[in-house]
Amino acid sequence: TFYCYTPYFSPLSPPVWLPPSEDFELNWIQETTADFENRARALQREMIDQLGHHPSVITWACHNEPTMVFTRRHNLEKRPDPALYADACAQDSTRPVFMCSGQMEDDWRRAGDVHSYYGAIWSRRYTDIYRHTFRLNTEFGFEAPAALETLRTYPPVWEALQHLEQQLDDLWAYQAALIQFQVEHLRRLRSTTSGGYIHFWLADLAPQVGCGVLDVHRVPKAGYAALQQASQPLLPMLEHDGRKPRALWILNDTPEGYPRATLHWRIFDAGGHCRLSGYRSIDIRPNEAQWAGDTAWPVAPPACERVELEIRDGDGQTLATNRYSRPFRPLSRPRGYPWKFDPKLGMKVFDKPGAPSLANQSGNAIFRQLPLAWRHELTEWALRQKLPVWLHSVAARLIDGFLN
């Protein structure tokens, strides 16, 4: 599933059967004037006219993260978002319309999706997502550099990022580990709450440190294979929280069931020796996230260097496989991320010596008086909070009035 607004992608939508959530051009904080609202309404009408005949477009989103700055809710509550929402509903009554994307999870009638960045800009551990459930997660991921050959093609970018030459494999490995864990978590939630997920995003638009699993030259990062593997229609899965195994699952997004199937597991230690193997029989039901049993394995979690899972059909043929590298020793968030920043190129630079912090970009004098480490922790804490809409609105107005 993709965010897009480009004539290039639209003609391809029906043949490849990839349903986009169509995001309008507005992102973050914008003007609240009547003139800006009128221009935005005209552009949105043009977008829906242009793309509305494509059956693969399943939703319209009027504004992406209009409350990205906690205290700024003017776009969402005044202009232009209420007018954009009303226009989109009137123009196309056949599709759901999200008044905003990512920040109105509780208001499921007018939106309902959520963005989460555990292990990225929200917290240090990607396994933090394990404690949370979502109806529809339309943004998650991690920013990783483009391939070295791509970066070297653009001298200003290479100058800013050449200190990462020896770290690239580790940064890509972290992106891949985050994607595997979080996609599998969101797919498992299909059994209770989740209606889907959209990884943010497929391909970078520039030579950069970006969330894409393909760089701007379409060179795959390690996250590409992780996204592809974790998104298999039929997938055996180990549920874990980064510390110990919890359960085995089978994710089947196909209309076909598999009676008399078997789920096999093998656990290897750091020396490559198989410490445990086994299997259980299971009738795999169609179109379901299916619990497949507990994991009462007599192997200490630290000794599990690699876990391999395999589904076989009734004739013993392999249907799907999955594997986990050091699942109970999750990778740490890379140093310097997400705070060290190149303001000229507009991207993260990880642990680059002398790079400024994004926290220093704040225009608020009171906030800048706090120690830098406190500002980092406070900002990440604030981003993680999920307040009721009414409380969020009241708190934002009070804080906005105090600071401004």
N, C-alpha and C positions, 0 to 999 in steps of 0.2 A: 504494500500500500504506500502511496506517495503523496507528498505535498507538491503541487506544481501549478504554474500558470505560464504555460509556454505553448505556442502553436505546434512546436516540434513534437512534443509528447502526445498531444491530444489525438491526432489521427491514429496513433499506435494503440490507444487504449482498448478498443473492443477486441482486436485479434489476440492480445496477450493476456486479457482477463486479469488485469491488476486494478482493483477499484480504488481510485484516489479519493481522499478527502480534500476537496478543492479549497485551498486557502486563498483568501483575498490578499491584495498587496499590502494592507496595513499591518505594521509590526511595531509593538511596544508603544511608546508615548508619542502622540500626535497633537496637532492643533485642535482647539475646540470652537473655532469660529464657524459661522454659518456658511461662509464661502468655501472653507475646506470641506465641510459636510456635504455641500452640493456637488463639489468635484468628486468626492469619494462615492457618493451615490451614483453618479453618472458612470464612473469606472466599474462599479460593481454590476450595474445593469448590463454593461457591455460584456463583462466576463460571463455572466449567466446566459446571455444571448449567444455568445460564441461557443460555449462548452455545454450548454444545457441539453443538447440532443445526444450527447454521449452516454450510453447506458452504464458505462463503467464508473461514472462520477456518482458517488453515493451520498455525499453531504456537501453543504456549503459552509464555510467558516468566514465570518465577517471581519474578524480582527484577531491577530495572534498576540496573546499575552498583553492586553492593554493595561494591565496593572502590574507590569514587570517591576516598576518602582512602587514599593508597597504603599506609599502615601499618595500616589497619583491615580485616582479613580475617575477623573473627569471624563475621559473618553468613554468608558464603560457606562457611566451613570447619566451623562449629559449628551455630549456630541462626540463623534457621529454614530456610535454603535447602536443606540436604540432605533434610529432612523434606518440604518443599514439592515438591521434585523427585520424590521417591519417590511422594508422593500423586498428583501429576499423571500420572505414568507409569501408575500403577495405575488411575486413574479414566478415562483416555482412552488406549488403546493404539494408536489409529489416527493420531495426529498426533505430530510431533516435539515434544519439550519442551526448552526452554532453561532450565537451572538458573539461569543469570543471563544478562542481555542486555548485550553490549558488551565484556566483559572476560574471556572465556575462549575466545579464537579458536583456540588450539591444541587445546583439548579438544572436538573436533568431535562426539564421541559424546553429550556432555551439553549442548553449546551450539554454538559455532563462529562466531557472528557477531561483528562488530567495530564500534566507533564511532570516527570520525576527525573531527578539527576543524582540519585544515590551513587556514591563512588566517583562522582565527577564534581560538579560545582556545589552539591548539597552536603556531602559527607565524605569521609575518608575510605569507607568500605562499601564496595558494590553489593555485598551481601546484606546491607541494611534494608534493602527493598523487601527482604523475606517477611518482615513483620507487617507489610502493608498490602491492602487489596484495592483494586480499581475496577470501575465499570468499563472504561475504555482509556487506555494509555496511548496518547498520540505523540509523545516525545520522550525518548530516553536514549542514552548513548554516551560516548566519550570522544573528545577531540584528540586525534592522533595525526602526526605529520604525514605528508605525502611521501611517496617513494623517493629515495635519494636521487635517482636519475631525473625525476620530475623537479625536485627542488633545485638541482644544479642548473636547470634550464633557465631559471629566473634569478640573475645575480643579486638583486636586492633581498629576495627571500632567502637565498642560500647564505648570504652574509649574516642574516638575522638568526638562522637556524643551524649553521654548520656545527655548532657545539653539540648538536644532537646526533652526530654521525654514528658514534659508538653506542648510542642509547636506542636507536630506532627499533631494533628487534624487541627490546623490553617494552617500549611504549606500545608497539603493535600487539604484543602478547597481552598486555593489560586490557587494551580495547577488546580483544577477542574473548578474554575471560569474562569481562563485564557483560558483553553481549550474550554469551552462552548462558550465564547464570540468570540474567534478567529476562531474556526471551523465554526460557524454560519456566521460570516462575510465572510469567504472565500467561503462558499457555496452560499451565496447570490450573490457574484460577478460573479457567473456563468451566470447571466442575462446580463452581459456586457463584462467582460474581462477574467475571470478565466477558465482555463481548468482542474483544479483539485488541490489537496493538499495532502501532506504527513505529518502527525504529527510525530515529532521526540521525542521519538521513542516508540516502543511497550513495550519492556521488558529490564530491566537493565541487564547488563552482569556480574555484580559483586555486592556484598553488599555495597551500596553506596548511596550518594545523586545523583540521576540521573534523566534524563528526562523520563524514562519509566513510564508507567501507571501500569505496573506489576513490582514487584521487582524480584530479581534474583531467589527467590523461587516461583515465580509466584503468590505471594500474591497481590491482587488488591489494589492499592492506590485509593483515591477518584477520581483521574483523569480518571480511567478506566470507571466508570459508566458515567462520563461526556462525554467522547469520544464516548462511545456507544450511549448515548442519542442524542448527537448533530449530529451523523452520520446516524440516521435513514433514510432509503430511502424516506419515506414520513414524513415530519416534518413541523408543524406550527411554525412560528418564529416571535419574536418581534424584529424589528430593532431598536436599540438605541445606543447612543454614551456614555453611562455611566452617562449622566446628565438628559436626557428626552427621551420619546418615539418618534420615527420617523415614523414608518410604520409597517404594518403587512405583512408577506410574507408566502407563502407556497412553500416549496422545495420538488419537486417530481422527484426523480431519477429513477422512474419505468416507464415501457412502457405503463402503464395503466392510463387512465383518469378517473375522478370521477365527472360525471355531477350531478347537484342538491345537491352538498355537502354544508355543513354549517361550518363556522369557529366561534367558541365560545370563549369568554374571560371572565375571572373573576379576579378582583383585590381585594386583602385583605390588611388590615392595620396591624399594629403591634399587635393589640389585637385579630387578627384572624377573624375580622368582614369583610364581603364582602361589599366593598364600591361601586362596580360597576360590572355589568355583562351585556352581550349583545352578539349578533351574527350577521353575515351577510351571505347571500347565495352566493355561488361561484361555477362555473364550473371549476374544477381542471384539467388543461391540462397535458398530459403525458410529462415526460422527460423535465422538465422546472423549473426554479426558477421564481415564479410568484408573482408579487406585488398583495397584497390582500386588500389594503386600508389604509387610513390615521388613525392616533390614536389621534383624538381630544377628549381625555378623560377629563371629568370635575373633575379630581382627581390630586392634586398636587403631583409631582414626589416624594418628600420626604415621602409622606404618603403611597407609594406603597411598602409594605413589601414583597408581593408575587404576582406574576402574573401567571395565569394558562391559557393555550391555549388548545383547543381541536378541532379536525376535526371529523365531523360525515358525514356518507354517506347519500344518499337520503332516507334511511329507518331509520335513527336515530342511527345507530350503530357507535360506536367509531372506527375511523381508526388510529388516532395518537394523542399523547398529548405532551405537553412541559410545563416546568415551570421555573420561574426565582425567585431567592431569592435576595431581595434588589437590583434590577437591576440598580437603580439610585444612589446607594451608593457603588460603586465598592471597593473591598478590596485593601489595600495598599500592595506594594511589601514588603516582610519580611525584617526586619532589618538585616544589615550586608551582604545581598545578592546584587550583586554577588561577592563582593570583598574579604571578609574574607575566608581564604583558608588554608587547611592542605597540605603542600608541600610533606609530606611523603606519604600520602594516595592519593594525587592528586584529592581532591574534596572540594567543598564548605562546610563551617561549620556555615554559618549564623552569629549569634551574639556571637560566642564563645569568652569569654574574653581572651585577649592576642594573638589571632590568627593574623598572618601577613596578609597584603593585597597583592592581586595579582599585584597591581600596583608597589609594591616594587620588583617584579621579573624582571622588565625591566633592561636590561643591558646598557641603555642609560643614561649617567651621567647628561646630560642637563635636560632630562625629570624628573629625580629623584630630581632635585633641586626645583621643583614646590611643593607647599603644597599638601598633600595627597588628600584632598577633591577636589582640582582643577584637579589632575590627574584622579580621578574617573570621574568627569564630562566631562573632555576633551575626555577621551577614549570612553565613552558612546556616546558622540556627534559624534566622528569620525566614530564609527561603524554604525551610522544611516545614514550617508551621501551616496547619490546615485549620483555619478559623471559619465558623459559620459566616455566610455572606453578610448578614446584618451586622455582626460584631466586627468583621473586617472593615466594613464601610465606616462605622462609627469611629473605630480606632484610627483609621487612616485620616479622617477629617481632623481629629484631635491632634494627631502628630503633625500633620501638614500645617495646621494653624500655629502650633508651637514652634516648629522649625522655620517657618517662613513668615 
